[in-house]
Amino acid sequence: MLGVRIIAAAVLAAIIIPTLIWGGTKGIATLVATFTLVAVWELTSKLSGLKALFPKLMLVALTLIILLLFYVVPVAAIASVVVFCPLLILAIHLFSYNLIENTVESVSQMIFVCAYVTIPLAHAILLGRADAGYLWIIFTLVVVCLGDAGAYFGGKYFGRRRLSAHVSPSKTVEGLIGGFVGNLAGMIVMKIIVPSFPPIGALLKLTILLALAAPVGDLCASALKRRLEIKDFGSIIPGHGGVLDRADSLIPSIPIVFYFMIFSGYGIF
């Protein structure tokens, strides 16, 4: 299983990294849209109010609209996209009232999917629009993925004390420590590769935030899967499950990197 996971991760890296470096803003937006749409489809397939084809297609169309707005709307106006998203979803249901029987359930679950998956991942498009923003996307991927690897090996070989027995019995305190070591290793590697990054002190603050946020994202996904009584959201990535299973740590991490760079004084726009 470990070999399958490594091969799958290598294939993903071979697709993602060149696109981030040489694809430009359009390439990044296309990449984000592809993975986001798959993740949205995986989650809607597990939610009772969105299993029918029509609400699924509605949500796919809405996801594309949100991603497009994150691509073209001025950064200062992005908050308006977030604010009006629930109202847009309700309006869509108003005009489709005779086609969707469980309106309240469908509306609430669409808002949930957009808030949990689409909007956080769309922040990668905002990073891609910035000067050298692709480097910050790569920074996030390297720090979070090495953290995931550190947590896996720390938990597997040293794990004794469970972090949250009810939500995810496999998560341990030792795995959390191993994850933090992996996060730090990722930060150091990226600083060596990109010396123009902010000073180590600033990167360390950001890395600590990611070290806290990524496990929370993982636990939130585990809690959701436990409530839905499923093992994985999908099976498109061998050894990893679905796109959403792989992106659970990135969902809180990408917005954190974006807003940290905005508010820390190391603005990227």
C-alpha positions in Angstrom: 0.0 0.0 0.0 2.8 2.4 0.8 4.4 1.8 -2.6 1.0 2.6 -4.3 0.7 5.8 -2.2 4.2 6.9 -3.2 3.7 6.2 -6.9 0.3 8.1 -6.9 1.9 11.0 -5.1 4.7 11.1 -7.6 2.3 11.1 -10.5 0.3 14.0 -8.9 3.5 16.0 -8.3 4.5 15.4 -11.9 1.2 17.0 -13.1 0.8 19.7 -10.5 4.3 21.2 -10.1 5.1 21.8 -13.8 1.6 23.4 -14.2 2.2 25.7 -11.3 5.6 26.8 -12.5 5.0 27.2 -16.2 1.2 27.2 -16.6 0.8 30.9 -15.6 -2.4 32.2 -14.0 -4.6 30.4 -16.5 -2.9 27.1 -15.9 -3.2 27.4 -12.2 -6.9 28.4 -12.4 -7.5 25.4 -14.7 -5.7 23.1 -12.3 -7.6 24.4 -9.3 -10.9 24.2 -11.1 -10.3 20.5 -12.2 -9.4 19.3 -8.7 -12.2 21.4 -7.1 -14.9 20.1 -9.4 -13.8 16.5 -8.7 -13.8 17.2 -4.9 -17.3 18.8 -5.1 -18.7 15.9 -7.1 -17.3 13.4 -4.6 -18.9 15.2 -1.7 -22.2 15.7 -3.3 -22.4 12.0 -4.1 -22.4 11.4 -0.3 -24.9 14.0 0.7 -28.6 13.0 0.8 -29.9 16.3 -0.5 -27.6 16.4 -3.5 -27.5 12.9 -4.8 -30.0 13.5 -7.7 -28.5 14.6 -11.0 -30.2 18.0 -11.2 -28.9 19.5 -7.9 -25.4 18.0 -8.7 -25.3 19.8 -12.0 -26.6 23.0 -10.4 -23.7 22.8 -7.8 -21.1 22.1 -10.5 -22.3 25.2 -12.4 -22.3 27.2 -9.3 -18.8 26.0 -8.5 -17.6 27.1 -11.9 -19.2 30.5 -11.4 -17.4 31.0 -8.0 -14.1 29.9 -9.4 -14.5 32.3 -12.4 -15.3 35.1 -10.0 -12.2 34.4 -7.9 -10.2 34.6 -11.2 -11.6 37.9 -12.5 -13.0 39.9 -9.6 -10.6 42.4 -7.9 -9.1 40.9 -4.7 -10.7 43.6 -2.6 -14.1 42.6 -3.8 -13.8 38.8 -3.1 -15.7 39.2 0.2 -18.8 40.1 -1.8 -18.6 36.8 -3.7 -18.6 35.0 -0.3 -21.4 37.1 1.1 -23.7 36.7 -1.9 -23.0 33.0 -2.5 -25.7 31.7 -0.1 -28.3 34.2 -1.5 -27.4 33.1 -5.0 -28.0 29.5 -4.0 -31.3 30.3 -2.5 -32.3 32.3 -5.6 -31.4 29.3 -7.8 -33.7 27.1 -5.7 -36.5 29.7 -5.9 -36.5 29.5 -9.7 -36.1 25.7 -9.6 -38.7 25.2 -6.9 -40.7 22.6 -8.8 -37.6 20.5 -9.7 -36.2 20.0 -6.2 -38.5 18.5 -3.6 -36.3 18.9 -0.5 -35.4 22.6 -0.9 -34.2 23.3 2.6 -31.9 20.3 2.7 -30.6 21.0 -0.8 -29.9 24.7 -0.1 -28.1 24.0 3.2 -26.0 21.3 1.7 -25.0 23.4 -1.3 -24.0 26.2 1.0 -22.0 23.7 3.0 -20.2 22.3 0.0 -19.3 25.8 -1.3 -18.1 27.0 2.1 -16.2 23.8 2.9 -14.6 23.0 -0.5 -15.1 25.5 -3.3 -14.3 28.8 -1.6 -11.2 27.7 0.4 -9.7 25.9 -2.6 -10.5 28.9 -4.8 -8.0 30.9 -2.7 -5.3 29.1 -4.7 -6.5 31.0 -7.7 -6.0 34.2 -5.8 -2.4 33.1 -4.9 -1.9 32.3 -8.6 -2.9 35.8 -9.6 -0.2 37.3 -7.4 3.4 38.1 -8.5 5.3 34.8 -8.1 2.2 33.5 -6.3 2.8 30.0 -7.6 5.8 29.8 -5.3 3.4 30.2 -2.3 1.2 27.5 -3.6 4.2 25.2 -3.9 5.3 26.3 -0.4 1.9 25.3 0.9 1.9 21.9 -0.9 5.5 21.1 0.3 5.0 22.1 3.9 1.6 20.4 4.2 2.5 17.2 2.3 5.7 16.7 4.2 3.7 17.3 7.4 1.3 14.6 6.3 4.2 12.2 5.6 5.8 13.0 8.9 2.5 12.4 10.7 2.0 9.1 8.8 5.4 7.7 9.8 5.3 9.2 13.3 2.0 7.6 14.0 2.8 4.3 12.3 6.1 3.7 14.1 5.8 5.7 17.3 2.1 6.2 17.8 0.8 5.4 21.3 -1.5 8.1 22.5 -4.6 8.8 20.4 -5.4 12.3 19.5 -9.1 11.9 19.0 -10.3 8.3 19.6 -13.9 9.0 18.6 -13.3 10.9 15.4 -10.1 9.3 14.0 -8.6 6.5 16.1 -5.5 6.3 13.9 -4.4 9.8 14.7 -1.9 10.0 17.5 0.0 12.7 19.5 3.2 11.2 18.2 1.9 11.5 14.6 1.1 15.2 15.3 4.7 15.7 16.5 6.0 13.9 13.4 3.8 16.1 11.3 5.3 19.3 12.8 8.8 18.0 12.1 7.7 17.4 8.5 6.2 20.9 8.3 9.5 22.4 9.5 11.5 20.4 7.0 9.3 21.6 4.2 9.7 25.2 5.3 13.5 24.9 5.4 13.6 23.2 2.0 11.5 26.0 0.4 13.6 28.7 2.0 16.8 27.1 0.6 15.2 26.8 -2.9 13.7 30.3 -2.8 16.0 32.6 -0.8 13.7 35.6 -1.7 11.0 34.3 0.6 10.4 36.3 3.8 12.8 35.8 6.8 12.8 32.5 8.7 11.0 34.2 11.6 8.0 35.0 9.4 8.1 31.7 7.7 8.2 29.9 11.0 5.0 31.8 12.2 3.3 30.7 9.0 4.5 27.1 9.3 3.2 26.9 12.9 -0.2 28.1 11.7 -0.1 25.4 9.0 1.0 22.8 11.5 -2.1 23.6 13.5 -4.6 24.0 10.6 -3.7 21.0 8.5 -4.4 18.4 11.2 -7.7 20.2 12.0 -8.6 20.0 8.4 -7.8 16.3 8.4 -9.8 15.7 11.6 -12.8 17.6 10.2 -12.8 15.4 7.1 -12.5 12.3 9.3 -15.4 13.5 11.4 -17.5 14.1 8.3 -16.7 10.7 6.9 -17.6 9.1 10.2 -21.0 10.8 10.2 -21.6 9.8 6.6 -20.4 6.3 7.4 -17.9 6.1 4.6 -14.2 5.3 4.5 -13.2 7.6 1.7 -14.9 10.4 -0.3 -13.7 8.8 -3.6 -11.3 6.3 -5.2 -9.7 8.3 -8.0 -6.2 8.4 -6.4 -4.9 4.9 -5.7 -3.8 4.5 -2.1 -5.2 7.9 -1.1 -8.9 7.7 -1.8 -10.5 10.7 -3.6 -9.4 14.2 -4.3 -11.2 15.5 -1.2 -9.4 12.8 0.9 -6.1 14.2 -0.3 -7.1 17.9 -0.1 -8.6 17.8 3.4 -5.4 19.4 5.0 -5.1 21.9 2.2 -8.7 23.2 2.6 -7.8 25.4 5.7 -4.1 25.8 4.7 -4.5 27.6 1.4 -6.6 30.5 2.8 -4.3 30.8 5.8 -1.3 31.3 3.5 -3.1 33.9 1.4 -4.4 35.9 4.4 -1.1 35.6 6.3 0.8 37.1 3.4 -1.8 39.9 3.1 -1.9 40.8 6.8 1.7 40.1 7.8 3.3 42.9 5.9 4.7 40.6 3.2 1.9 41.4 0.8 2.0 39.6 -2.5 -0.2 42.0 -4.5 
